[in-house]
Amino acid sequence: MSINRQMKKLSMIVFLIFTAAFTPIAAKFTVAEISPISLAFLRFGIAAVLLSALFLYKKLSFKIEKKDYRIFIILGALVIPVNQLFFLNGVNLSYASHSGVIYSCTPLFAYLLSIKIKHEHFSVHRLFPIILSIAGIVVIFYESIIKTSADKSTVLWGDLLLVGAVASWAAYITLSRDMVHKYGALKSSTISFAIGLLMYVPFFLYDLPNLTFSRLTMSGIIGFVHLSVIVAFAGYFVFTYATKYISVTTLTTSTNISPVITILFSWVLLKEELSYFFIAGAVITFTGVFLSQIKNGVFQYTLSNNGNSKVQF
């Protein structure tokens, strides 16, 4: 493997790490100033325009095989209506730090779905780490339940929505792999976003009376730019493109340092409280996710298109 190709993959991973790390924080700032339901339409509307412009510049065609219509409809539904309703409302009701920890389980969801659709094979050595990761989330949920019972907190409901967001995101990136190989990252993302955005129009029209920019501050503007341009446009495209060269499980695992950065900056920027329950749950979850990706004492990074060639670190 050439040095340039290795650097290209490393650059994509580093970009995705910091993009993912600041997404919950940006979302937390922005949903406080723009209705979460409308925000999803606006951020992906901008992303869709940018992707379409690049799509037309590349002189690509929207034509796809009829047999792929169904999968693109599913991808569109997953990436915008389902994922965004779960994610933005979840962050609004919960904490950015909780989002970071729960999203760290993306590799586990992606791995289980990959087994279901026969992209990967079940491995017994990953069973305990999966249980451990779930146990960590349960610890965090336990504290959320206590808060909900004590002071009518919305954190538990937010956490449950975030689990739905993780499941839908993992499903999207896993199911999109074949379409990326077949049509390319740009075409797959553009078509999926366009379909998802059309599906989301009824939600946006319903929420239109709640859309206002009167409370918008510089923090909200920066957060919106991050969510729409850096994440929804560049981030989603880079992630989809990266799946051509790096396995979904490996890619999501490589970026799992993001939640640690999220937690740190949620504490610094949002002044979120890091309780003992939360820290314990986060450590347990991170340990489970970490162990689930170790085999024979080393990380195995699948770097080839067909998943056969591996480089160990």
N, C-alpha and C positions, 0 to 999 in steps of 0.2 A: 504494500500500500504506500503511495507517495506521501511525502511530507505535506504537500499542498492539500491533499485530500483529508489528511488527518487534521490539519489546521482549520479547514473548512467545517468539518464536523464539530471541532472544539468550539469554534466561533458561534456556531448555531446553538450549541448547548449553553454557552455562557450568556448569550443574548436571551434565551428562553428562561434561564434561571432568574435573571433580574427582572424580566418582563412579568413572569409569574409572581415573583416575590412582592412586587408593588401593586399588583392588580387588586387584591382585597382592600388595601389601604386607599388606593385611588377610588375604588367603588364606595368605600365608607364615607369619604369626603363628599363624593358627588351625589349619592342617594339622599344625603341630608339636604340637598339644595334643588334636586330635580327628581320628580316622581320616578321610582324604579321602573315602572311599566313603560313609561314614555322614554326613559333613558335607554332602554334596550333597543328600541326602534331607532333612535337618533344615532347611537354609536354604531350600530350595524348598517344603518343607512349610509353613513359616511364611508364606512369600510367597503360597502358594496359598490359605491361610486368609484372609490379609488381602485378597487380590484377590476371593475369594469373598464376603467380608463387604461389600466395596464394590459388588460385582456385584449382590448381593441388595438392598442399599440403593437402588441405581438401578432396581430392579425389572426387570432384564433377563432374557431367556430364553436357555436353553442351546440352543435349537433352531437348527440350521443345515441347509442344503440337503444332500441325500444326495450330490450330486456333489462336495461339499467335505469329505466324511469323510476321504478319502485324504490330502488336503493337510494337514489338521489332525493326522492320525496322524504324518505326516512331520515336521511342525513340533514336535510333542510329543517325538518321538524325538530330534530335533536339539538342542532347547533344554535338555533335562535329561540323559537317559542318555548321549548321545554327547558333547555339549559339556562336561558336568561331569566325566565320567570322564577326558577328555583334560586339561581345565584344572587341576583340583585335584591330580591326580596329577602333571601336568607341573610345576606350581609347587613341589610337594613335592620333586621330584627335581632341579629346576633352580633358577634365581634369579628373584626378582621383577623385577629389571631386565631380564632376558632376556625375560620375559613381556611387559613393556612394549614392547620393540622389536618382537618378533614380532607382537604385536597391532596394531602400527601398520600392518601390511600388510593389515588388514581391508578397506580401500577397494579394494585391488587384487583380492582374492578376490571381493568384492561386485561389482566392475566386470566381471570376467571371467564371473561367473555371470549377471549382468544381460544381458550380450551373448548368452549361451547361451539365455536364456529371452526374449530380444528386448525387454527393458526399456530397453536402451541399444544404441547402435551402436558398432562397433569404430572406433577412431581411431588412425591410424598414429603420431601425435605422442606417444601414450602407450606405445608399444612399448619405446623406450629406457629411460624411467623404470621400467617394470616389470622389465626386465632388470637395471637398476641396483639396485633394491630387493632382488631375489633375490641379487645379488652380495654385498650387505651382509649378508644372512642367512647366506650361505655362509662369509663371513669369521668370523662369530660361531661358526658350526658347526665351522669348522676348529680354533678354539681349544678348543671342547668336545671334539672328537675327540682332540686332544693330551692334554687332562686325563684323558679316559677311558682312554687308552692308558697314561698315566704312573702314575696312582694309583687306577685303578678308579672314577673319578668317575661319578656318575649324571647329570651335567649334560646330556650329549648325548641320552640317552633322554628326559630331561625336556623338552629343546628340541623333539624330534620330536613329543612328545605335545602341546606347545603349538601347533605348526603345525596339528595335527589340530583343536585347540580353535578356532583362528582360522578354519579352513576351515568348520567346522560352525556357528560363530557367524555368519559371513558368509552362509552358506546360509540360516540361519534368518531373519535380518533381510531378506534379499532376497526369499525365498519368501513371507514373511508380509505383504508390502506389499499384495497384492491382497485378502487377507483383512481387513486393517485398513481398507481403503477400503470394503469390503463390509459388515463387521460392527462396525467400530469397534475402537479400541485395547484397551479394557477387556475386551470380550467375546473378542476374538482371543487376548489374553494369558491370560485365565483358562482358556479351553478348552484352549489349548496346554499350559499348566502342569499342568492336571488330568490330561490324557492322559499327559504326560511323567512325572509323578509316579507314576502307576499302573504305567507301564512300568519304573520304577526300583525298585519294591518288592522284586523278587527279589534285586537287588544289595544293597539295604539289609539284608534278612533274612540273606543270606550273610555280610555284614560285621558283623552285630550283636554277635558275641562280641568284636570288636575295639573296640566303642564304650565309651568310658569318659570320665568328666569329672574324674577324680582329678588330672589334670595341668593343669586349666583355670586360667588366671591372668586378671588384669584385661585384659592385652593380647589374650588369646584371646577374652574376652567382647566387648570392643570390636570386634575383628575380625569376630566372628560377627554382631554387630548390623549392622555395615556390609555384610557379605555378604548377609544375609537380608532386612533391612528396607530399607536404603538402596539396595542394588544389585538384588537379586532381586525386590523389590516395587516400590519407587519408580523405580529406574533402568530396569528392563526396560519398565515401563509408560510412562514418559516417552519412552524411545527409540521404542517402538512407536507411541505417539501422535504423536511428532514426524515420523515417516515419512509422515503424512498431508499435511504441509505442506512438508517438505524432502526432496529426493531422497536415497536411501540413500547413494549415492556422496558427495554433498556433506556429508551429516550425519556420516558416518564420517571424512571428511577434516577437517571443522571441529574435531572432537574429537581430532585427532592431535597436539595439544600435550600430551596426557595422558602419553604415554610419557616425555617429557622430565621431567615432574614426578615420574613413577614412579622414574626413574633417580636423580634427585636425592635423593628421600626413602628410596630403597632404600639408598643410601650413608650417609645420615644416621641412619636408624632401625634398619636391619638390618646396617649395617657391611659391606655387600657390596663386594667389590673391583671397581673399574672399571679393567680392564686396557687396554692400548693396542689390543689386538685388538678388544676389545668396543667401545671408543669409536670406532675406525675403522669397524667394521661398522655401528654405530648411526648414525653420520653418513652413511655411504653409503646405508643403508636410508631414513633420514629424507629425504635429498635426492631419492631416487627417488620416494618417495611424494609429496613436495612438488611435484616437476616433473610428475608424472602428473596433477595437478589444475590445472595452469596452461595457459592457451590464450591466445595472442597477448599474453603478458606480464601477464595479469590473472587473478585467481580468478573463476570463474563459479559463482555460487551459484543453483541451481535452487530457487525458492521456491514455485512454484505446484503445485497438486495434479496437474495433468496434465503437468508438466515442461516447459511451453512458455515460461513467463515467466521471465526471468533478470535478476538484478541484478548488476552487475559492481563489484568493489572493486579 
